[in-house]
Amino acid sequence: MTITDVPVAARPRGRRRVVGTVLLWLLLVPGLCWAVLRLGGWDRGPLIPLMAFTPYVALGSLVPLVLTVIRRRWVPAAVAAVTAAALAACVLPRALPDLDRGAATGVELPVMTSNMLFGGADASEIVRLVREHDVAVLAVQEFAPRAETSLAAAGIDQLLPYHELAPESWASGTALYSRYPLTDPGAKRNKGGFQQTWGTIQPPGAAPVFIESVHPLAPAVPDSYAGWRTDLADEPRSDGDNPRRILLGDFNATLDHGPLRKLISHGYHDAADTVGKGLIGTWGPYDGDPIPPVTIDHVLVDEEIGVRDVSVHDVKDSDHRAVVAELTLPAAS
């Protein structure tokens, strides 16, 4: 049979089928490449900020899967299914509570972190959250001098009288407030330029625990990528002979970023992920910016520390939401 023997009406249908198949393959490529990069931990360069949106890509990967099945293109459908499954394996566990949540009994310790957006967030709302959730430790980022003044005026010192403060204009300041005395408190400037404050507390009946307010450099522009990676690599570990630690703050990274996953692998678990709330957004549209919410504020706790619950709360005049984690410290031996 030659081409002249093919019915004229069948030729356009054949061409449409070929074009449709090509378009389906092209639709598959972004999700497939994203899955390979995510699984390989290859978040480099401009991919660093983009990788924060992996949950949305995972959801979008269902579109080519549905279309290829509807069109009965079985080879691309198989590739689409593998891609969707790989991305789901990266994302879905954050919505499922872990069987092992650390210590089930011991000393309760509610903690909270809040980024105050250049110090301008509503201090009265932050103090209200501290009071309502009986927060024992508060970590604050973007702690400008006006934030120190507004929090004091709102009554933070009556609730959390011990503190280590490093206020600075713009976004580099930080603070740690505590109900319990802070042993060996201190502050340092990370290589990205942000301050981080820390101290050790020992609630009655519990072993000492080291707590740090964390704020790595944001990977917003190319010049910041190396500093972001270095800041995360320099955060203290909680494995080996180290004391129990809690890191909480604005990590400027999601669980889809390799450097944060590497940090967690050194003796931590992410509190929100542990209780199945790891997909709740903490930064993005909360001050009116048209940005899909992503989860970059975290509470990382030593694997021996229990996580009972996590809640996320809007704070007026901040682009971040506050994160409250209800923890259980193992009893002192």
Short mmCIF file of the C-alpha atoms (twelve columns), coordinates in Angstrom:
data_MODEL
# 
_entry.id   MODEL 
# 
loop_
_atom_site.group_PDB 
_atom_site.id 
_atom_site.type_symbol 
_atom_site.label_atom_id 
_atom_site.label_alt_id 
_atom_site.label_comp_id 
_atom_site.label_asym_id 
_atom_site.label_seq_id 
_atom_site.Cartn_x 
_atom_site.Cartn_y 
_atom_site.Cartn_z 
_atom_site.pdbx_PDB_model_num 
ATOM 1   C CA . MET A 1   0.000   0.000  0.000  1 
ATOM 2   C CA . THR A 2   1.263   3.479  -0.837 1 
ATOM 3   C CA . ILE A 3   0.256   6.799  0.705  1 
ATOM 4   C CA . THR A 4   -2.072  7.322  -2.217 1 
ATOM 5   C CA . ASP A 5   -3.976  4.226  -1.116 1 
ATOM 6   C CA . VAL A 6   -4.738  5.722  2.345  1 
ATOM 7   C CA . PRO A 7   -8.198  7.284  2.467  1 
ATOM 8   C CA . VAL A 8   -7.960  11.068 2.351  1 
ATOM 9   C CA . ALA A 9   -10.123 11.414 5.501  1 
ATOM 10  C CA . ALA A 10  -7.751  9.177  7.473  1 
ATOM 11  C CA . ARG A 11  -4.677  11.324 6.774  1 
ATOM 12  C CA . PRO A 12  -5.719  14.330 8.948  1 
ATOM 13  C CA . ARG A 13  -6.760  11.984 11.737 1 
ATOM 14  C CA . GLY A 14  -3.360  10.307 11.629 1 
ATOM 15  C CA . ARG A 15  -1.574  13.652 11.718 1 
ATOM 16  C CA . ARG A 16  -3.744  14.824 14.606 1 
ATOM 17  C CA . ARG A 17  -2.923  11.665 16.517 1 
ATOM 18  C CA . VAL A 18  0.813   12.213 16.035 1 
ATOM 19  C CA . VAL A 19  0.555   15.881 17.013 1 
ATOM 20  C CA . GLY A 20  -1.546  14.990 20.043 1 
ATOM 21  C CA . THR A 21  0.974   12.391 21.178 1 
ATOM 22  C CA . VAL A 22  3.858   14.842 20.790 1 
ATOM 23  C CA . LEU A 23  1.977   17.459 22.818 1 
ATOM 24  C CA . LEU A 24  1.306   14.938 25.579 1 
ATOM 25  C CA . TRP A 25  5.000   14.070 25.741 1 
ATOM 26  C CA . LEU A 26  5.871   17.761 25.917 1 
ATOM 27  C CA . LEU A 27  3.357   18.178 28.725 1 
ATOM 28  C CA . LEU A 28  5.068   15.351 30.593 1 
ATOM 29  C CA . VAL A 29  8.590   16.747 30.401 1 
ATOM 30  C CA . PRO A 30  8.437   19.481 33.106 1 
ATOM 31  C CA . GLY A 31  7.062   17.175 35.792 1 
ATOM 32  C CA . LEU A 32  9.456   14.382 34.852 1 
ATOM 33  C CA . CYS A 33  12.480  16.701 35.008 1 
ATOM 34  C CA . TRP A 34  11.241  18.167 38.300 1 
ATOM 35  C CA . ALA A 35  10.890  14.700 39.830 1 
ATOM 36  C CA . VAL A 36  14.435  13.769 38.776 1 
ATOM 37  C CA . LEU A 37  15.869  16.998 40.201 1 
ATOM 38  C CA . ARG A 38  13.916  16.680 43.450 1 
ATOM 39  C CA . LEU A 39  14.801  13.036 44.024 1 
ATOM 40  C CA . GLY A 40  18.429  13.710 43.180 1 
ATOM 41  C CA . GLY A 41  18.662  16.684 45.526 1 
ATOM 42  C CA . TRP A 42  19.929  18.826 42.660 1 
ATOM 43  C CA . ASP A 43  18.556  22.165 43.846 1 
ATOM 44  C CA . ARG A 44  21.121  24.526 42.412 1 
ATOM 45  C CA . GLY A 45  21.038  28.080 41.109 1 
ATOM 46  C CA . PRO A 46  17.589  29.363 40.117 1 
ATOM 47  C CA . LEU A 47  16.110  25.969 40.978 1 
ATOM 48  C CA . ILE A 48  16.579  26.730 44.692 1 
ATOM 49  C CA . PRO A 49  13.640  29.142 45.093 1 
ATOM 50  C CA . LEU A 50  11.561  27.210 42.546 1 
ATOM 51  C CA . MET A 51  11.954  23.919 44.439 1 
ATOM 52  C CA . ALA A 52  9.818   25.354 47.263 1 
ATOM 53  C CA . PHE A 53  6.792   24.941 44.980 1 
ATOM 54  C CA . THR A 54  7.206   21.168 44.537 1 
ATOM 55  C CA . PRO A 55  3.811   20.383 46.183 1 
ATOM 56  C CA . TYR A 56  2.100   22.375 43.423 1 
ATOM 57  C CA . VAL A 57  4.110   20.579 40.734 1 
ATOM 58  C CA . ALA A 58  3.128   17.269 42.334 1 
ATOM 59  C CA . LEU A 59  -0.522  18.230 42.081 1 
ATOM 60  C CA . GLY A 60  -0.057  19.433 38.497 1 
ATOM 61  C CA . SER A 61  1.577   16.143 37.520 1 
ATOM 62  C CA . LEU A 62  -1.860  14.552 37.685 1 
ATOM 63  C CA . VAL A 63  -2.976  16.546 34.623 1 
ATOM 64  C CA . PRO A 64  -0.796  14.766 32.033 1 
ATOM 65  C CA . LEU A 65  -1.580  11.459 33.730 1 
ATOM 66  C CA . VAL A 66  -5.314  11.992 33.305 1 
ATOM 67  C CA . LEU A 67  -4.945  13.255 29.737 1 
ATOM 68  C CA . THR A 68  -2.737  10.368 28.602 1 
ATOM 69  C CA . VAL A 69  -5.153  7.835  30.072 1 
ATOM 70  C CA . ILE A 70  -8.135  9.536  28.452 1 
ATOM 71  C CA . ARG A 71  -6.320  9.587  25.102 1 
ATOM 72  C CA . ARG A 72  -5.160  5.978  25.605 1 
ATOM 73  C CA . ARG A 73  -1.507  6.783  25.037 1 
ATOM 74  C CA . TRP A 74  -0.211  4.015  27.255 1 
ATOM 75  C CA . VAL A 75  3.530   4.580  27.073 1 
ATOM 76  C CA . PRO A 76  3.347   8.266  28.049 1 
ATOM 77  C CA . ALA A 77  0.640   7.314  30.564 1 
ATOM 78  C CA . ALA A 78  3.084   4.935  32.231 1 
ATOM 79  C CA . VAL A 79  5.753   7.655  32.380 1 
ATOM 80  C CA . ALA A 80  3.174   10.113 33.756 1 
ATOM 81  C CA . ALA A 81  2.158   7.599  36.428 1 
ATOM 82  C CA . VAL A 82  5.767   7.085  37.537 1 
ATOM 83  C CA . THR A 83  6.331   10.851 37.639 1 
ATOM 84  C CA . ALA A 84  3.189   11.491 39.689 1 
ATOM 85  C CA . ALA A 85  4.027   8.633  42.057 1 
ATOM 86  C CA . ALA A 86  7.581   9.901  42.588 1 
ATOM 87  C CA . LEU A 87  6.418   13.425 43.400 1 
ATOM 88  C CA . ALA A 88  3.647   12.102 45.633 1 
ATOM 89  C CA . ALA A 89  6.214   10.060 47.556 1 
ATOM 90  C CA . CYS A 90  8.131   13.291 48.212 1 
ATOM 91  C CA . VAL A 91  5.124   15.343 49.287 1 
ATOM 92  C CA . LEU A 92  2.297   13.199 50.689 1 
ATOM 93  C CA . PRO A 93  4.112   11.919 53.814 1 
ATOM 94  C CA . ARG A 94  3.963   15.471 55.194 1 
ATOM 95  C CA . ALA A 95  0.186   15.167 55.369 1 
ATOM 96  C CA . LEU A 96  0.321   11.862 57.268 1 
ATOM 97  C CA . PRO A 97  1.213   11.655 60.984 1 
ATOM 98  C CA . ASP A 98  4.242   9.564  61.890 1 
ATOM 99  C CA . LEU A 99  3.844   6.504  64.062 1 
ATOM 100 C CA . ASP A 100 6.891   7.570  66.081 1 
ATOM 101 C CA . ARG A 101 6.444   11.083 67.455 1 
ATOM 102 C CA . GLY A 102 9.244   10.935 70.023 1 
ATOM 103 C CA . ALA A 103 8.665   10.978 73.778 1 
ATOM 104 C CA . ALA A 104 5.014   10.365 74.697 1 
ATOM 105 C CA . THR A 105 5.416   11.293 78.353 1 
ATOM 106 C CA . GLY A 106 7.516   13.883 80.119 1 
ATOM 107 C CA . VAL A 107 7.522   17.659 80.522 1 
ATOM 108 C CA . GLU A 108 5.282   19.702 78.207 1 
ATOM 109 C CA . LEU A 109 6.979   22.567 76.350 1 
ATOM 110 C CA . PRO A 110 4.933   24.706 73.924 1 
ATOM 111 C CA . VAL A 111 7.210   26.758 71.646 1 
ATOM 112 C CA . MET A 112 6.475   29.334 68.973 1 
ATOM 113 C CA . THR A 113 8.300   31.074 66.126 1 
ATOM 114 C CA . SER A 114 7.239   34.275 64.368 1 
ATOM 115 C CA . ASN A 115 8.884   36.381 61.661 1 
ATOM 116 C CA . MET A 116 7.902   40.022 62.274 1 
ATOM 117 C CA . LEU A 117 8.619   41.446 58.770 1 
ATOM 118 C CA . PHE A 118 11.189  44.150 59.542 1 
ATOM 119 C CA . GLY A 119 9.766   44.406 63.062 1 
ATOM 120 C CA . GLY A 120 6.404   45.745 61.913 1 
ATOM 121 C CA . ALA A 121 4.144   42.784 62.731 1 
ATOM 122 C CA . ASP A 122 1.351   43.272 65.259 1 
ATOM 123 C CA . ALA A 123 3.041   42.596 68.609 1 
ATOM 124 C CA . SER A 124 -0.279  42.354 70.459 1 
ATOM 125 C CA . GLU A 125 -1.304  39.396 68.277 1 
ATOM 126 C CA . ILE A 126 1.997   37.651 68.944 1 
ATOM 127 C CA . VAL A 127 1.633   38.144 72.686 1 
ATOM 128 C CA . ARG A 128 -1.989  36.953 72.495 1 
ATOM 129 C CA . LEU A 129 -0.846  33.740 70.814 1 
ATOM 130 C CA . VAL A 130 1.832   33.269 73.472 1 
ATOM 131 C CA . ARG A 131 -0.781  33.666 76.200 1 
ATOM 132 C CA . GLU A 132 -3.488  31.515 74.572 1 
ATOM 133 C CA . HIS A 133 -1.125  28.632 73.804 1 
ATOM 134 C CA . ASP A 134 0.812   28.910 77.049 1 
ATOM 135 C CA . VAL A 135 4.014   29.264 75.022 1 
ATOM 136 C CA . ALA A 136 7.159   28.762 77.078 1 
ATOM 137 C CA . VAL A 137 9.709   29.775 74.417 1 
ATOM 138 C CA . LEU A 138 9.252   32.331 71.633 1 
ATOM 139 C CA . ALA A 139 11.702  32.765 68.761 1 
ATOM 140 C CA . VAL A 140 11.426  35.939 66.687 1 
ATOM 141 C CA . GLN A 141 13.073  36.785 63.364 1 
ATOM 142 C CA . GLU A 142 13.345  40.146 61.579 1 
ATOM 143 C CA . PHE A 143 13.487  41.595 65.088 1 
ATOM 144 C CA . ALA A 144 14.023  45.336 64.625 1 
ATOM 145 C CA . PRO A 145 14.323  47.812 67.524 1 
ATOM 146 C CA . ARG A 146 10.674  48.795 67.066 1 
ATOM 147 C CA . ALA A 147 9.733   45.124 67.566 1 
ATOM 148 C CA . GLU A 148 11.543  45.065 70.897 1 
ATOM 149 C CA . THR A 149 9.572   48.142 71.954 1 
ATOM 150 C CA . SER A 150 6.199   46.918 70.703 1 
ATOM 151 C CA . LEU A 151 6.545   43.449 72.242 1 
ATOM 152 C CA . ALA A 152 7.518   44.960 75.592 1 
ATOM 153 C CA . ALA A 153 4.517   47.307 75.432 1 
ATOM 154 C CA . ALA A 154 2.245   44.347 74.641 1 
ATOM 155 C CA . GLY A 155 3.411   42.539 77.798 1 
ATOM 156 C CA . ILE A 156 5.832   39.896 76.555 1 
ATOM 157 C CA . ASP A 157 8.133   40.326 79.576 1 
ATOM 158 C CA . GLN A 158 5.334   39.397 81.997 1 
ATOM 159 C CA . LEU A 159 4.841   36.084 80.200 1 
ATOM 160 C CA . LEU A 160 8.418   35.312 79.152 1 
ATOM 161 C CA . PRO A 161 10.759  37.248 81.451 1 
ATOM 162 C CA . TYR A 162 14.065  35.744 80.268 1 
ATOM 163 C CA . HIS A 163 15.481  36.683 76.897 1 
ATOM 164 C CA . GLU A 164 18.428  37.024 74.565 1 
ATOM 165 C CA . LEU A 165 17.874  39.912 72.148 1 
ATOM 166 C CA . ALA A 166 19.780  41.008 69.049 1 
ATOM 167 C CA . PRO A 167 17.651  43.764 67.507 1 
ATOM 168 C CA . GLU A 168 18.776  45.276 64.208 1 
ATOM 169 C CA . SER A 169 17.101  47.422 61.610 1 
ATOM 170 C CA . TRP A 170 15.672  45.779 58.504 1 
ATOM 171 C CA . ALA A 171 15.606  41.954 58.511 1 
ATOM 172 C CA . SER A 172 18.754  40.772 60.289 1 
ATOM 173 C CA . GLY A 173 17.702  40.999 63.967 1 
ATOM 174 C CA . THR A 174 16.496  38.106 66.093 1 
ATOM 175 C CA . ALA A 175 15.333  37.316 69.615 1 
ATOM 176 C CA . LEU A 176 14.647  34.446 71.985 1 
ATOM 177 C CA . TYR A 177 12.153  34.863 74.862 1 
ATOM 178 C CA . SER A 178 11.705  32.204 77.555 1 
ATOM 179 C CA . ARG A 179 9.652   31.389 80.646 1 
ATOM 180 C CA . TYR A 180 12.718  29.637 82.062 1 
ATOM 181 C CA . PRO A 181 16.189  31.049 82.728 1 
ATOM 182 C CA . LEU A 182 18.537  30.937 79.754 1 
ATOM 183 C CA . THR A 183 21.887  29.344 80.504 1 
ATOM 184 C CA . ASP A 184 24.879  30.367 78.355 1 
ATOM 185 C CA . PRO A 185 22.797  32.626 76.086 1 
ATOM 186 C CA . GLY A 186 24.398  34.194 73.058 1 
ATOM 187 C CA . ALA A 187 24.031  35.609 69.581 1 
ATOM 188 C CA . LYS A 188 25.997  35.295 66.388 1 
ATOM 189 C CA . ARG A 189 25.799  36.611 62.856 1 
ATOM 190 C CA . ASN A 190 25.648  33.823 60.316 1 
ATOM 191 C CA . LYS A 191 27.570  34.119 57.070 1 
ATOM 192 C CA . GLY A 192 24.449  35.271 55.274 1 
ATOM 193 C CA . GLY A 193 24.321  38.333 57.542 1 
ATOM 194 C CA . PHE A 194 21.412  37.459 59.855 1 
ATOM 195 C CA . GLN A 195 21.651  37.245 63.630 1 
ATOM 196 C CA . GLN A 196 20.734  34.042 65.481 1 
ATOM 197 C CA . THR A 197 20.179  33.896 69.245 1 
ATOM 198 C CA . TRP A 198 20.325  30.871 71.507 1 
ATOM 199 C CA . GLY A 199 20.298  29.604 75.060 1 
ATOM 200 C CA . THR A 200 19.804  26.462 77.115 1 
ATOM 201 C CA . ILE A 201 16.743  25.951 79.291 1 
ATOM 202 C CA . GLN A 202 15.888  23.314 81.877 1 
ATOM 203 C CA . PRO A 203 12.208  23.165 82.789 1 
ATOM 204 C CA . PRO A 204 11.558  21.451 86.141 1 
ATOM 205 C CA . GLY A 205 11.731  17.700 85.746 1 
ATOM 206 C CA . ALA A 206 13.370  17.768 82.292 1 
ATOM 207 C CA . ALA A 207 16.918  17.474 81.038 1 
ATOM 208 C CA . PRO A 208 18.560  20.623 79.636 1 
ATOM 209 C CA . VAL A 209 17.692  21.493 76.050 1 
ATOM 210 C CA . PHE A 210 19.490  23.911 73.737 1 
ATOM 211 C CA . ILE A 211 17.203  26.256 71.741 1 
ATOM 212 C CA . GLU A 212 18.139  28.536 68.861 1 
ATOM 213 C CA . SER A 213 16.203  31.087 66.806 1 
ATOM 214 C CA . VAL A 214 17.170  30.262 63.228 1 
ATOM 215 C CA . HIS A 215 17.238  32.558 60.191 1 
ATOM 216 C CA . PRO A 216 19.422  31.515 57.237 1 
ATOM 217 C CA . LEU A 217 19.820  33.874 54.318 1 
ATOM 218 C CA . ALA A 218 16.911  33.813 51.855 1 
ATOM 219 C CA . PRO A 219 17.821  32.406 48.392 1 
ATOM 220 C CA . ALA A 220 16.082  35.283 46.646 1 
ATOM 221 C CA . VAL A 221 18.784  36.322 44.132 1 
ATOM 222 C CA . PRO A 222 21.785  34.525 42.597 1 
ATOM 223 C CA . ASP A 223 24.272  36.238 44.916 1 
ATOM 224 C CA . SER A 224 22.491  34.705 47.927 1 
ATOM 225 C CA . TYR A 225 22.465  31.050 46.860 1 
ATOM 226 C CA . ALA A 226 25.884  30.158 48.309 1 
ATOM 227 C CA . GLY A 227 25.170  31.971 51.583 1 
ATOM 228 C CA . TRP A 228 21.836  30.185 51.961 1 
ATOM 229 C CA . ARG A 229 23.474  26.801 51.547 1 
ATOM 230 C CA . THR A 230 26.300  27.674 53.951 1 
ATOM 231 C CA . ASP A 231 23.930  28.984 56.630 1 
ATOM 232 C CA . LEU A 232 21.899  25.774 56.605 1 
ATOM 233 C CA . ALA A 233 25.057  23.660 56.684 1 
ATOM 234 C CA . ASP A 234 26.308  25.611 59.704 1 
ATOM 235 C CA . GLU A 235 23.219  25.048 61.859 1 
ATOM 236 C CA . PRO A 236 23.986  22.927 64.950 1 
ATOM 237 C CA . ARG A 237 23.386  19.175 64.786 1 
ATOM 238 C CA . SER A 238 21.533  17.140 67.387 1 
ATOM 239 C CA . ASP A 239 23.066  13.708 66.835 1 
ATOM 240 C CA . GLY A 240 26.141  12.052 68.299 1 
ATOM 241 C CA . ASP A 241 27.266  13.409 71.667 1 
ATOM 242 C CA . ASN A 242 25.488  16.750 71.240 1 
ATOM 243 C CA . PRO A 243 22.882  17.830 73.803 1 
ATOM 244 C CA . ARG A 244 19.212  17.758 72.878 1 
ATOM 245 C CA . ARG A 245 18.418  20.694 70.635 1 
ATOM 246 C CA . ILE A 246 15.429  22.602 69.255 1 
ATOM 247 C CA . LEU A 247 15.874  24.832 66.211 1 
ATOM 248 C CA . LEU A 248 12.927  27.026 65.311 1 
ATOM 249 C CA . GLY A 249 12.472  29.960 62.995 1 
ATOM 250 C CA . ASP A 250 12.399  31.080 59.392 1 
ATOM 251 C CA . PHE A 251 14.639  28.543 57.633 1 
ATOM 252 C CA . ASN A 252 13.988  29.999 54.160 1 
ATOM 253 C CA . ALA A 253 13.757  26.386 52.984 1 
ATOM 254 C CA . THR A 254 11.096  23.734 52.610 1 
ATOM 255 C CA . LEU A 255 11.366  19.987 53.012 1 
ATOM 256 C CA . ASP A 256 11.945  19.837 49.259 1 
ATOM 257 C CA . HIS A 257 15.359  21.480 49.691 1 
ATOM 258 C CA . GLY A 258 18.268  19.091 50.066 1 
ATOM 259 C CA . PRO A 259 20.256  21.185 52.595 1 
ATOM 260 C CA . LEU A 260 17.307  21.262 55.021 1 
ATOM 261 C CA . ARG A 261 16.707  17.522 54.667 1 
ATOM 262 C CA . LYS A 262 20.394  16.954 55.345 1 
ATOM 263 C CA . LEU A 263 20.213  19.072 58.506 1 
ATOM 264 C CA . ILE A 264 17.150  17.135 59.707 1 
ATOM 265 C CA . SER A 265 18.991  13.849 59.127 1 
ATOM 266 C CA . HIS A 266 21.422  14.843 61.875 1 
ATOM 267 C CA . GLY A 267 19.208  13.924 64.806 1 
ATOM 268 C CA . TYR A 268 16.068  16.019 64.181 1 
ATOM 269 C CA . HIS A 269 12.499  15.606 63.069 1 
ATOM 270 C CA . ASP A 270 10.312  18.374 61.693 1 
ATOM 271 C CA . ALA A 271 7.448   18.981 64.117 1 
ATOM 272 C CA . ALA A 272 4.777   19.783 61.519 1 
ATOM 273 C CA . ASP A 273 5.791   16.877 59.315 1 
ATOM 274 C CA . THR A 274 5.710   14.546 62.323 1 
ATOM 275 C CA . VAL A 275 2.038   15.272 63.074 1 
ATOM 276 C CA . GLY A 276 0.888   15.358 59.440 1 
ATOM 277 C CA . LYS A 277 0.715   19.155 59.087 1 
ATOM 278 C CA . GLY A 278 3.811   19.649 56.973 1 
ATOM 279 C CA . LEU A 279 1.955   21.083 53.976 1 
ATOM 280 C CA . ILE A 280 0.401   24.057 55.783 1 
ATOM 281 C CA . GLY A 281 1.823   27.228 54.264 1 
ATOM 282 C CA . THR A 282 3.722   29.677 56.452 1 
ATOM 283 C CA . TRP A 283 4.953   32.288 53.951 1 
ATOM 284 C CA . GLY A 284 3.654   33.825 50.760 1 
ATOM 285 C CA . PRO A 285 0.360   35.672 50.388 1 
ATOM 286 C CA . TYR A 286 -0.113  36.707 54.014 1 
ATOM 287 C CA . ASP A 287 0.740   40.373 53.458 1 
ATOM 288 C CA . GLY A 288 -1.035  40.586 50.115 1 
ATOM 289 C CA . ASP A 289 1.679   39.343 47.739 1 
ATOM 290 C CA . PRO A 290 0.398   37.080 44.929 1 
ATOM 291 C CA . ILE A 291 2.643   34.163 45.924 1 
ATOM 292 C CA . PRO A 292 1.321   30.631 46.504 1 
ATOM 293 C CA . PRO A 293 1.939   29.697 50.164 1 
ATOM 294 C CA . VAL A 294 4.985   27.600 50.957 1 
ATOM 295 C CA . THR A 295 6.264   26.099 54.214 1 
ATOM 296 C CA . ILE A 296 9.577   27.705 55.186 1 
ATOM 297 C CA . ASP A 297 9.029   28.267 58.942 1 
ATOM 298 C CA . HIS A 298 9.860   25.163 60.945 1 
ATOM 299 C CA . VAL A 299 10.342  23.730 64.404 1 
ATOM 300 C CA . LEU A 300 13.057  21.073 64.315 1 
ATOM 301 C CA . VAL A 301 13.331  19.001 67.469 1 
ATOM 302 C CA . ASP A 302 15.700  16.316 68.670 1 
ATOM 303 C CA . GLU A 303 14.418  12.848 67.798 1 
ATOM 304 C CA . GLU A 304 13.989  12.065 71.506 1 
ATOM 305 C CA . ILE A 305 11.657  15.033 72.016 1 
ATOM 306 C CA . GLY A 306 7.965   14.302 71.475 1 
ATOM 307 C CA . VAL A 307 5.621   16.297 69.250 1 
ATOM 308 C CA . ARG A 308 1.993   16.402 70.359 1 
ATOM 309 C CA . ASP A 309 0.602   18.964 67.921 1 
ATOM 310 C CA . VAL A 310 1.422   21.900 65.638 1 
ATOM 311 C CA . SER A 311 -0.752  24.880 64.724 1 
ATOM 312 C CA . VAL A 312 -0.180  27.768 62.324 1 
ATOM 313 C CA . HIS A 313 -1.586  31.273 62.839 1 
ATOM 314 C CA . ASP A 314 -1.921  34.505 60.869 1 
ATOM 315 C CA . VAL A 315 -0.163  37.549 62.302 1 
ATOM 316 C CA . LYS A 316 -1.286  40.965 61.116 1 
ATOM 317 C CA . ASP A 317 1.301   42.979 59.147 1 
ATOM 318 C CA . SER A 318 3.629   40.029 58.611 1 
ATOM 319 C CA . ASP A 319 4.229   37.993 55.478 1 
ATOM 320 C CA . HIS A 320 4.823   34.932 57.665 1 
ATOM 321 C CA . ARG A 321 2.460   32.960 59.853 1 
ATOM 322 C CA . ALA A 322 3.411   32.012 63.393 1 
ATOM 323 C CA . VAL A 323 4.049   28.343 64.138 1 
ATOM 324 C CA . VAL A 324 3.219   26.865 67.548 1 
ATOM 325 C CA . ALA A 325 4.533   23.396 68.406 1 
ATOM 326 C CA . GLU A 326 3.425   21.492 71.493 1 
ATOM 327 C CA . LEU A 327 6.414   19.428 72.531 1 
ATOM 328 C CA . THR A 328 7.167   16.861 75.226 1 
ATOM 329 C CA . LEU A 329 10.640  16.843 76.747 1 
ATOM 330 C CA . PRO A 330 11.833  13.524 78.148 1 
ATOM 331 C CA . ALA A 331 11.968  13.514 81.929 1 
ATOM 332 C CA . ALA A 332 15.355  14.023 83.505 1 
ATOM 333 C CA . SER A 333 17.054  10.732 84.292 1 
# 
